[in-house]
């Protein structure tokens, strides 16, 4: 029996430096003003800050699987892996990346995984695109095969359309479409498996909606009623984000604070970063992968947590033409990571 720590983190615009020669033309055109002043030194510092957090996960052992979003390309992801490697020498991290060619800014989803624990068949890696007029974001699906038992675990990294350009109500239809896309591929993954009801699926990510919004509850069929999922036969998820609420964290000044979000906007918390699990990960059948009860949550280090009213993440930021005003080299991301542990039997 072994346990695997699995996490997701929105890395907030992890782009290569401003003068990156291999940048895709449409990404260069869309990000020119945002990356003005984004130097090699800032890029190196941001990776070091992210790596410090990732290495601290799992009581210093690091995650077995980490889903990420807002990564420019595979080169940037491999740069991050190289930064993490000296901090976690027992891990052999590899990248799972499938470029979302329709993305209008290059803020892709990806995975980092420990090749000592899992293998990944490239034929079982899929990008599911969520279309909108101004571009798309993707859901990246990969099947991780345990080296211990040869059992499969399907993980879907999500980054749903944002609320920009009119607010939550005006953009809700795009996230409803993302929820339907996730639910559709949940169903297809079960149908393609040899054992229909025994395919363990984790869906993690930045959903840009809260767990009580219709895109999650209705379109993605992600519920707070765990028993409904354990007994159900259809494509339902249990949303562990309901368990994140009212956790206490220590801020960077040593004060204990109530955490009511994974990101904050104008001092108001939103629970956009979530972990969803389907029936095989929850029910009483003893075989395969099972979620460890009480393991789901938001991961923070004290230095990540602001002492201000919102208690939110301390951002690293992007230059946007003014490095001094928009960069905090002691920051990390505008999101906290979320995590869960699965046990393999």
Secondary structure, 3 states (H helix, E strand, C coil): CEEEEEEEEEEEEECCCCCCCCCCHHHHHHHCCCCCCCCHHHHHHHHHHHHHHHHHHHHHCCCCEEEEEEECCHHHHHHHHHHHHCCCCCCCEEEEECCCCCCCCCCEEEEEEECCCEEEEEEEEEEEEEEECCEEEEEEEEEEEECCCCCEEEEEEEECCCCCCCHHHHHHHHHHHHHHHHHHHHHHHHHHCCCHHHCCEEEEEECCCCCCCHHHHHHCCEECCHHHHHHCCCCCEEEHHHHCCCEEEECCCCCEEEECCCEEECCEEECCEEEEECHHHCCCCCCCEEECCCCCEEECCHHHECCCCCCCECCCCCCCCCHHHHCCCCCCCCCCEEEEEEEEC
